[in-house]
Amino acid sequence: MDNPTSLPQNTTHDWAIAVDGDHLARIRRDPASFAPGGLRHLVLEVIAYAADEAEANNGGRCVVTFHRDGSVSVSDGGRGTATRVDDRGRVVRKPVMATKDLRFFDSPDAQLLPDGHPRRGISVVAALSEWLVHTNRRRDGAWTQRYEHGVPVTSLVPIPGSDATGTTVHFRPDGTVRADGAPAVIDPVQLTASWRELSVEVCHEAD
């Protein structure tokens, strides 16, 4: 775990901001711009982080599950989202869901996702979801946290750990996001062609 006396570098997100309400509101005001293509784009935004982990680890795998209730979960076997201990001894997770990804959100040169649209970051998914549950397993502990429209509604809740590390993002998009056709157009072969280090499995929850 990070040294509590040191300030983590803001390589992807600003650790000093827990929730950027203006950022989340901006996304919600214009969902068509930030989720072009609807649900499929949101799923790709999540998978992109699994692809980052796969690249860092010289290979990786993720499982995308479409659930009966209209929600989607994406699970990977990466290192888990970074955490640190603040000056009050509390575990703090990098604010990936509630603040902008500094690499992509306002960048004219943002990475393109397999749908041809710019990557903006996972905060887009959180902002446009009725709810999102972020489960994080690292070598130094495991937690889960629930968000509603990008705002955390629980603290980090410890869960039993295991030898496995990784992240699961489970979300249900709100009514502003088109959901038609998304399960059919998430093509594992296409995704692997775009992210060569990542193997993707797509599952559908049985009726």
N, C-alpha and C positions, 0 to 999 in steps of 0.2 A: 504494500500500500504506500501511496505517496507520503513523503515526509511532511508532517503537518506544519512545520516551520518554514517550508519553502512554497513559493507561489508557482503553481503549474503553468506551463506555457500555454498561451491561447492559440494553439495550432489549428483547431477546428471550431471551437466554441469559446465564448467568453465565460470563464469560471466565476467571474465576479457578479454575473447576473443570473439569478435563479429562474426568473420568468420574465420574458419580454412581451408584455401585454400588447404594445403597439405593433410589434412584429406579427403576433398571432392574429390580431384584428385586421391587419393589412391583407393577410392570406384569406381570411374569411370574407372580406369584402369583395374579393375577385377570384372565386374558386375556379372559374373556367381558365384563367391565366396560369394558375399554379398547379392545377390538376387537369391539363389538357388530355382528353381521352378518358377522363373519369377514373374509375377504380384501378384499371390496369396501370395507369401512371403512378398511383400511390403505391401499388405493390412493387413496381420497379424502383421507386425511391427507397423502399426498405431493403430490397435485395441488393441494391448498390453498396450498402454498408457491409453486407455479408461478403460481397466481392472484394471490398477493401481488406477485410480480414483474410480472405483467401490469398490475396496477393502478398500480404505481409507474412503469411505463413507458408508460402510456396505450395499453395493448394488448400482447398476447403470445400465444404458441402453445405447446402441449406435445403430445408424442406418448406415448401409453401403449401398451406392447407386452407382450402375454401370450406367454411363451416356452414351448416344448415341455416343458421340464424343470420346469414349475410356478412358475417365477420370473416377476417382472414388472419392467419398467423404465419409468421416467417421465423424459422428457427435456424440458427447456425451454430457451428462448433468452434467459433473463434475465441479470442482472449476474454471477451466480456467487455462491457463499457467501463472506461476508466473511473476510478473512485479515489477519494482522498479523505483525510480527516481534517476538519476545520479547527480553529483555535479554541473551540469549546468542546472538542472531543467527539463531534458528531460526524458520522460518515456522510459524505456528500458525493453524489454522482455527477459526472460531467453533464451539463444541462442540455443534452442533445435534443430533447423533445420540445422544450419551451423557449429556445433561443435559436437564432439563425446559425446555419453552418457558414462560417466565415470564408470557406473556400469557394462556395458556389452561389449563395443566395443572390447577391448583387453583382455577380461577375458576368460580364458580357462574353467571357471565354469559358463559361461553365461546361463541364463534361456533358456530352449528350448521352441520354439513356437509350436503350434499344428501340424505343418508340420514336426516336428522332427529336424529342423535346429536351430542353436543358434540365439538368439535375439542379434542384434547389435545396434539398435537404429533408431530413426526416421530420422536421418541425412542420412541414407542409402536411404530412400525414396526420400528425397529432392535432393540428389546428382544424382539420376538416373531418375529424372523427368524433362521433358521439362519445365514444370512450376508447381508450387505448391502455393496455396493460404491458408494461415493460418489465421483463424478467431477466435478471442479470446474474450470471454465475462466473465468479472469478476464483483464483487460487486462494484469495484472502476472505472469501465469504460470498453469500448469495442473498439477493434481495429482489423484491418485486415492488412496483409502484403503479398506481392507476392515475390516469389523466382523463379529463373531459374537455374536449375542444382545446387541447394543448395545455391546460392548466392542471397541475397536480392536485388531486383531491385526497391523497393519502401521503404519509411520509414513506420513507424506505422501510418496507416490512421484511425483516429477516425470514428466510425460508431455509429448510434443510439443505445443506451443501452436498456435493458429491465430487468424485474425481474429475468429472467432466466440466469444461468451461464453455461459455457461449452466451448467446443472447436470443431471447424470443420476444418478438413484437406482435401482439395480438390486438387487432383494432376492428372497429365497425364504423364504416364511413357514414357521414350524416346525409341528409336528404339533398344537399347541394351537389353531391358527387354522383355522376352517372355510373351505375353498376352493371349495365347490360353488357353481356358478352365477355366480361373479363376472364372468367375461368378458361374459356375456350381459346383465348389468344395469348395466354402465358405459355409460351413454347420453350421447354427446357433446352432444346437443341439450339434455338436462336440465342437464348441467353448465354449458353456455354460458348457460342461463337463470339459473342460480345465480350464476355468475361472468361478468358481462357483458363484461369486458375480455379474457377468455381464450377462445381457440379450442382445442378438444381433438380430437385424432385418435386413434382406437383401432385398433391393428393386432394381428394374430395371426400368430405365427411359423409359416411353412409347414411341413407335415410332410415 
